[in-house]
Amino acid sequence: MTALTVRTRFAPSPTGSLHIGGLRTALWSWLFARHHGGKFILRIEDTDQKRFDPNALKTLMEALRWIGIDWDEGPEVGGDYGPYVQSERLENYQKWAEWLVDNGHAYRCYCSSERLAQVTKEKQAASLPPGYDRRCRHASPAEIERLAAECASEGRKPVIRLKMPLDGETTLTDIIRGDVTFENKEVQDAVLLKADGFPTYHLAVIVDDHLMEITHVTRAIEWLPSAPLHVTLWRAFGWEMPQYAHVPVMLNPNGKGKISKRNPPRDAKGNLIPVMVHDYITGGYLPEALANLLIGVGWSFGDEREVFSVAEAIERFADFTHISPSNSALPAEKLEWMNGIYIREQITLDDLAARLKAPLEAAGLTVDEARLRQVAPIVQTRIRTLNDVVAMAGFFFHPEFIPPTAEQVIQKKMDAASTKHTLEASVALVERAEPFTLEGLHAAFSDLGQELALTNSQMFGVLRVAVTGQTISTPTFETMEILGREETLKRLKTVIALL
């Protein structure tokens, strides 16, 4: 590896938001490049114009940057091997497709879509494997001339197909799986260049990987059946082939079926488990926690550790031998746990406060940043996602106090009279508590519950609901300290009047 400059790439199609399976592939490829001090390239494969989404590229790059992936070459970065968008590289593919035809490795196919559909129908009726019948490959020169004229008269253009060997075997040596061998007779003559001049994936990926000097290709196992086509193309061109690592499928949390946006999985409570990266961004997850989780789905850190930083993963990602060839289930139930660990232990309070601003604003609240820095320490150990702050501490940022209902403030085995009496006694303590701090409030209220013959649950339940307006919130005395004496008294008296 030392004599070779590692160049890896992530080459998504901009057809929608980034799938977490694709993100895991990108992370592994990026980790490998970073470990070896190599280059990581972002290349956009947009030759499927029917599925192209003009907004997808922006969201795709946002997702990569959010998780912490940077690219050395690609869109918005540039590089010596650009352009990095395939629709801007059409001349390359057309040139090399013609080269394959001229050198006997490919041929023009003049068959209409109607004829191809008829071939498929006939093969199905005869219980034969699907695929093109290679008519144009085996046609005589005179027949080819006739087919070409017929194609032109109908206003059609031919496609270019690969001449796949008709017998023998093709073997790919995969970094994760070892040698994988295919019977050539079972592989079709794939289309390389479509009638509209756009390449298919098979041609474009080989040409681009060669011209961009890619050394290691990390891609999903779904592409393994295409390996004989690609090996054949590499050999036809006479180019040195990169090393391939076909990564396993990420399964649903129950281990049944590939995790899919078309049929998103649910947890034990019936809640949908996010499949697209942007759902995790808006769901209040830390990118560090999601990266940690995804990197470890099918890859072993090496010492049974579940929580590790990206920097630590880079240090250990020297090769692909720690990737299991078997498919692995997404441990979705671990993400909130892991996210909570990162919130509590891996980021500073100032960083947490900055990250909490977005979900509060998304909930329609106006955030005072000084107040938010006060709130961050008392929610840090109590939330598992950033979004949890809205339900727990959003009341700090309401323009006006929203008082609770009488039913909410009255605790179990209490009535309106005893609740009102508790609040009146609390007002007296709040008025004279010195200093008006967490410690001062603890000291002031230390004996009140016993004096009123209340349990801690009853007394502090009354106080918490009266001060916050909600049944679940931040700790009572910390909340009162942040609100201040004047606001706390105002809220207590409002609830007394309510009762």
C-alpha positions in Angstrom: 0.0 0.0 0.0 2.9 2.3 0.7 3.9 2.5 -3.0 0.4 3.3 -4.1 -1.5 6.5 -3.7 -4.9 5.3 -2.6 -7.8 6.9 -4.5 -11.3 5.9 -3.5 -14.6 7.3 -4.6 -18.3 7.5 -3.7 -20.4 7.8 -6.8 -24.1 8.2 -6.0 -27.0 8.8 -8.4 -28.8 12.1 -7.6 -32.3 10.5 -7.5 -33.4 11.5 -4.0 -32.2 11.8 -0.4 -29.2 9.7 0.6 -30.0 6.2 2.0 -28.2 5.2 5.2 -26.9 2.1 3.4 -25.2 4.3 0.8 -23.9 6.5 3.6 -22.2 3.5 5.3 -20.5 2.6 2.0 -19.3 6.2 1.7 -18.0 6.2 5.2 -16.0 3.0 4.8 -14.5 4.2 1.5 -13.6 7.6 3.1 -12.1 6.0 6.2 -9.9 3.8 4.1 -8.6 6.8 2.0 -8.0 8.8 5.1 -6.1 6.0 6.9 -3.7 5.8 4.0 -3.4 9.5 3.4 -5.0 9.1 0.0 -7.7 10.9 -1.9 -11.5 10.5 -1.6 -13.5 11.5 -4.7 -17.1 12.4 -5.0 -18.5 11.6 -8.4 -22.1 12.1 -9.5 -23.5 9.4 -11.7 -26.5 11.2 -13.3 -26.7 9.4 -16.6 -30.2 8.0 -15.7 -32.0 11.1 -16.8 -35.5 9.5 -16.1 -34.8 9.3 -12.4 -32.7 12.5 -12.1 -33.8 14.8 -9.3 -32.3 18.3 -9.6 -32.5 18.9 -5.9 -30.9 15.7 -4.9 -27.3 16.7 -5.4 -27.6 19.5 -2.9 -29.3 17.3 -0.2 -26.7 14.6 -0.9 -23.8 16.9 -0.3 -25.5 18.3 2.8 -25.8 14.8 4.2 -22.2 13.9 3.5 -20.9 17.1 5.1 -23.3 16.7 8.1 -21.8 13.3 8.9 -18.3 14.7 8.5 -17.3 13.3 5.1 -15.2 15.7 3.1 -14.0 15.1 -0.5 -10.7 16.0 -2.0 -12.1 16.1 -5.5 -15.6 16.5 -6.8 -18.5 19.0 -7.1 -17.8 22.4 -5.4 -14.2 21.3 -4.8 -12.8 20.7 -8.3 -9.7 18.6 -9.1 -7.4 17.5 -11.9 -9.7 14.7 -13.1 -13.0 16.6 -13.6 -15.6 17.3 -14.4 -17.0 15.1 -11.7 -20.6 14.9 -13.0 -21.1 12.2 -15.6 -23.6 14.1 -17.8 -20.7 16.6 -18.4 -18.4 13.8 -19.6 -20.5 12.3 -22.4 -17.7 12.7 -25.0 -15.5 10.4 -23.0 -18.0 7.6 -23.0 -19.0 8.0 -26.7 -15.3 7.9 -27.6 -14.5 4.7 -25.7 -17.7 3.0 -26.8 -16.7 3.6 -30.4 -13.2 2.3 -29.6 -14.7 -0.9 -28.3 -16.7 -1.3 -31.6 -13.7 -0.6 -33.7 -11.6 -3.1 -31.9 -14.1 -5.9 -31.9 -15.2 -5.8 -28.3 -18.7 -4.4 -28.8 -21.3 -4.0 -31.6 -24.2 -1.9 -32.7 -27.6 -3.2 -32.0 -30.4 -1.9 -34.2 -33.3 -3.8 -32.6 -36.4 -1.7 -31.7 -37.9 -1.7 -28.2 -40.9 -3.6 -29.7 -38.7 -6.4 -31.0 -36.9 -6.7 -27.6 -40.2 -6.9 -25.9 -41.3 -9.7 -28.3 -38.0 -11.6 -27.7 -38.6 -11.4 -23.9 -42.2 -12.7 -24.4 -41.1 -15.6 -26.5 -38.3 -16.6 -24.1 -40.8 -16.5 -21.2 -43.2 -18.7 -23.1 -40.4 -21.2 -23.8 -39.1 -21.0 -20.1 -35.8 -19.7 -21.3 -33.6 -17.2 -19.4 -34.5 -13.6 -20.2 -32.2 -11.4 -22.2 -31.2 -10.2 -25.7 -30.9 -13.0 -28.4 -27.8 -11.4 -29.9 -29.3 -11.1 -33.4 -27.2 -8.1 -34.3 -24.0 -9.7 -33.0 -24.4 -12.7 -35.3 -26.0 -11.0 -38.3 -24.2 -11.0 -41.7 -22.8 -7.7 -43.1 -25.7 -7.6 -45.5 -28.2 -8.1 -42.7 -26.5 -5.4 -40.6 -26.8 -3.0 -43.5 -30.5 -3.7 -43.8 -31.1 -3.4 -40.1 -29.2 -0.1 -40.0 -31.3 1.3 -42.8 -34.5 0.2 -41.2 -33.4 1.8 -37.9 -32.6 5.1 -39.6 -35.9 5.1 -41.6 -37.8 4.8 -38.3 -35.9 7.8 -36.8 -34.1 5.5 -34.3 -30.4 5.3 -33.4 -28.7 2.1 -32.5 -27.3 1.2 -29.1 -23.8 -0.2 -28.5 -23.6 -3.6 -26.7 -20.7 -5.4 -25.1 -19.5 -8.7 -26.8 -19.5 -10.9 -23.7 -17.5 -14.1 -24.1 -19.9 -16.9 -25.0 -18.1 -19.7 -23.0 -15.6 -20.1 -20.3 -15.5 -18.3 -16.9 -14.8 -14.8 -15.6 -13.3 -14.5 -12.1 -13.2 -11.4 -9.9 -11.0 -11.3 -6.8 -12.9 -9.4 -4.2 -11.1 -8.0 -1.2 -13.9 -9.0 1.2 -15.1 -12.3 -0.5 -12.1 -13.7 -2.3 -12.5 -15.2 -5.8 -16.0 -15.0 -7.2 -16.4 -16.9 -10.5 -19.2 -16.5 -13.1 -20.1 -18.7 -16.1 -19.9 -16.4 -19.2 -22.7 -18.1 -21.0 -25.1 -16.8 -18.3 -24.1 -13.2 -18.8 -26.0 -11.0 -21.3 -24.5 -8.6 -23.9 -25.2 -5.5 -21.8 -26.0 -2.1 -23.4 -23.0 0.2 -23.0 -24.2 3.3 -24.9 -27.9 4.1 -25.2 -29.5 5.5 -28.3 -29.6 9.0 -26.7 -25.8 9.0 -26.5 -25.8 8.5 -22.7 -23.8 5.6 -21.3 -25.2 3.0 -19.0 -23.6 2.5 -15.6 -21.4 -0.4 -16.9 -19.5 1.7 -19.4 -19.4 5.0 -17.5 -18.1 3.5 -14.3 -15.2 1.7 -16.0 -14.2 4.8 -18.0 -14.4 7.1 -15.1 -12.6 4.8 -12.6 -9.8 4.5 -15.1 -9.5 8.2 -16.0 -9.8 9.2 -12.4 -7.1 6.6 -11.4 -9.4 5.0 -8.8 -7.4 2.3 -6.9 -10.1 0.8 -4.7 -13.8 0.5 -5.4 -16.2 0.1 -2.5 -19.7 -0.7 -3.6 -22.8 -2.6 -2.6 -23.1 -6.3 -3.0 -26.0 -5.7 -5.4 -23.4 -4.8 -8.0 -21.6 -8.2 -7.8 -23.6 -9.8 -10.6 -22.3 -7.1 -12.9 -18.7 -8.0 -12.1 -18.2 -10.2 -15.2 -19.3 -7.4 -17.4 -16.9 -5.0 -15.7 -13.9 -7.4 -15.7 -14.5 -8.0 -19.4 -14.5 -4.3 -20.1 -11.3 -3.7 -18.1 -9.6 -6.5 -20.1 -11.0 -5.2 -23.4 -9.6 -1.8 -22.8 -6.3 -3.2 -21.5 -6.5 -1.0 -18.4 -5.3 -2.0 -14.9 -8.3 -2.9 -12.8 -8.8 -1.4 -9.3 -9.4 -3.6 -6.3 -13.0 -4.3 -5.6 -14.8 -4.6 -2.2 -18.4 -5.5 -2.5 -19.9 -4.6 0.9 -22.8 -6.6 2.5 -26.4 -5.5 2.6 -27.7 -3.6 5.6 -30.8 -5.5 6.9 -33.9 -4.4 8.8 -33.4 -4.4 12.6 -35.2 -7.7 12.8 -32.7 -9.2 10.3 -35.4 -9.9 7.7 -34.9 -8.2 4.3 -32.9 -5.2 3.1 -33.6 -1.9 4.8 -35.6 0.0 2.3 -37.3 3.4 1.9 -40.2 1.7 0.0 -41.0 -0.5 3.0 -39.4 1.3 6.0 -39.0 -0.8 9.1 -40.7 -0.2 12.4 -39.5 -0.6 16.0 -41.1 -2.7 18.7 -43.6 0.1 19.4 -44.6 0.4 15.8 -42.7 3.6 15.2 -41.1 4.1 11.8 -37.3 3.7 11.8 -35.7 6.4 9.5 -34.0 5.1 6.4 -32.9 8.3 4.7 -30.1 10.4 6.2 -32.1 13.7 6.2 -34.6 12.0 8.5 -31.8 11.5 11.0 -30.7 15.1 10.6 -34.2 16.5 11.3 -34.7 13.7 14.0 -32.3 15.3 16.3 -29.4 12.8 16.1 -25.8 13.8 16.3 -23.8 13.0 13.2 -21.0 11.6 15.4 -23.4 9.1 16.9 -24.9 8.0 13.6 -21.4 7.7 12.0 -20.3 5.6 15.0 -23.4 3.3 14.6 -23.2 2.9 10.8 -19.4 2.3 10.7 -19.9 -0.6 13.1 -22.7 -2.3 11.1 -20.7 -5.1 9.6 -17.3 -3.8 10.5 -15.4 -4.8 13.7 -13.5 -2.1 15.6 -11.4 -4.9 17.0 -11.8 -4.9 20.8 -15.6 -5.2 21.3 -16.0 -1.5 21.7 -19.3 0.0 20.5 -18.5 3.7 21.1 -15.6 5.1 19.2 -14.8 8.3 17.4 -14.3 8.7 13.7 -10.7 9.5 14.3 -10.2 6.2 16.1 -12.0 4.4 13.2 -9.6 6.0 10.7 -6.7 4.8 12.7 -7.9 1.2 12.5 -9.4 1.1 9.0 -6.2 -0.1 7.3 -7.9 -2.7 5.0 -11.3 -4.3 4.4 -10.6 -7.6 6.3 -12.7 -6.5 9.3 -15.8 -6.2 7.2 -18.0 -9.3 7.4 -19.1 -10.7 4.0 -22.4 -11.6 5.7 -25.3 -9.1 5.8 -25.9 -7.3 9.1 -29.0 -5.9 10.7 -29.2 -2.2 11.6 -29.2 -2.1 15.4 -31.7 0.8 15.4 -32.5 0.4 19.1 -28.9 1.3 20.0 -28.9 4.7 18.3 -30.9 6.7 20.9 -28.7 5.1 23.6 -25.5 6.0 21.7 -26.9 9.4 20.8 -27.4 10.0 24.5 -23.9 9.0 25.3 -22.5 11.5 22.8 -24.8 14.3 24.1 -23.7 13.6 27.7 -20.0 12.7 27.3 -18.6 13.7 23.9 -19.6 17.3 23.3 -19.1 20.5 25.3 -22.0 22.5 26.8 -21.4 25.4 24.4 -21.6 22.9 21.5 -24.7 21.3 22.9 -26.4 24.7 23.3 -25.5 25.6 19.7 -27.0 22.3 18.4 -30.2 22.7 20.5 -31.1 25.9 18.8 -32.2 24.3 15.5 -34.9 22.0 17.0 -36.3 24.8 19.2 -36.5 27.1 16.3 -38.0 24.4 14.1 -40.8 24.2 16.8 -41.6 27.8 16.2 -39.8 29.2 19.3 -37.6 32.3 19.5 -34.4 31.3 21.2 -32.5 33.5 23.5 -28.9 32.2 23.3 -27.9 33.3 26.8 -31.0 31.5 28.2 -30.2 28.4 26.1 -26.7 28.2 27.6 -28.3 28.1 31.0 -30.7 25.4 29.9 -28.1 23.2 28.2 -26.6 21.8 31.5 -29.9 20.7 33.0 -31.1 18.9 29.8 -27.7 17.3 28.9 -28.1 14.2 31.0 -31.9 13.9 30.4 -32.3 13.9 26.6 -31.4 11.3 24.0 -32.0 13.3 20.9 -31.7 17.0 20.3 -35.4 17.2 19.6 -36.2 16.0 23.1 -35.4 19.5 24.3 -38.6 20.9 22.8 -40.9 18.8 25.0 -38.7 19.0 28.1 -37.5 22.6 28.0 -39.3 24.4 25.3 -41.4 26.3 27.9 -38.3 28.4 28.6 -38.7 30.0 25.2 -42.5 30.6 25.1 -43.3 34.3 24.7 -45.8 34.0 27.6 -46.3 31.5 30.4 -48.8 28.8 29.5 -50.3 27.7 32.8 -51.3 24.1 33.4 -54.8 22.9 34.0 -56.0 22.2 37.5 -56.0 18.5 36.7 -52.3 18.7 35.8 -51.1 20.5 38.9 -53.0 18.5 41.4 -51.0 15.4 42.3 -52.2 11.9 43.4 -54.0 11.8 46.7 -54.2 15.6 46.8 -57.1 18.0 46.1 -57.4 21.6 45.0 -57.3 22.9 48.5 -54.1 21.1 49.6 -52.5 21.9 46.3 -53.3 25.6 46.7 -52.0 25.5 50.3 -48.7 23.9 49.1 -48.2 26.7 46.5 -49.0 29.5 48.9 -46.4 28.1 51.3 -44.0 27.8 48.3 -44.5 31.5 47.5 -43.4 32.5 51.0 -40.2 30.4 50.7 -39.4 31.7 47.2 -39.8 35.3 48.4 -37.2 34.9 51.2 -34.9 32.3 49.7 -31.3 33.6 49.8 -29.4 33.3 47.6 -31.9 32.5 44.8 -29.8 29.7 43.5 -30.1 25.9 43.4 -28.4 25.6 46.8 -30.5 28.4 48.3 -33.7 26.9 47.1 -32.8 23.4 48.3 -32.1 24.8 51.7 -35.4 26.9 51.7 -37.6 23.9 50.8 -35.7 21.2 52.7 -38.5 20.8 55.4 -41.6 22.0 53.6 -42.8 18.5 52.5 -42.5 17.2 56.0 -44.3 20.2 57.4 -47.2 19.7 54.9 -47.2 15.9 55.3 -46.5 15.5 51.6 -44.2 13.0 49.8 -41.4 14.4 47.7 -43.3 13.2 44.7 -46.3 15.2 45.7 -44.6 18.4 46.7 -42.1 18.6 43.9 -44.8 17.5 41.4 -46.9 20.4 42.4 -44.0 22.8 42.1 -42.7 21.5 38.8 -46.0 21.6 37.0 -46.9 25.1 38.5 -43.5 26.6 37.4 -43.2 24.9 34.0 -46.8 24.4 33.0 -46.1 20.8 32.0 -45.9 17.4 33.7 -42.5 16.4 32.3 -39.8 19.0 32.4 -36.4 20.0 33.7 -35.6 19.7 37.4 -37.6 22.0 39.6 -35.0 24.1 41.5 -32.7 24.4 38.5 -35.7 25.6 36.5 -36.6 28.2 39.1 -33.1 29.5 39.3 -33.0 30.0 35.5 -36.4 31.7 35.5 -35.4 34.0 38.4 -37.3 34.9 41.5 -39.7 37.4 39.9 -40.9 35.1 37.1 -41.1 32.1 39.4 -43.4 34.0 41.8 -45.5 35.3 38.9 -46.1 31.7 37.8 -46.9 30.3 41.2 -49.4 33.1 41.8 -51.0 32.5 38.4 -51.6 28.8 39.3 -52.9 29.7 42.8 -55.5 31.9 41.1 -56.3 29.1 38.8 -57.1 26.8 41.7 
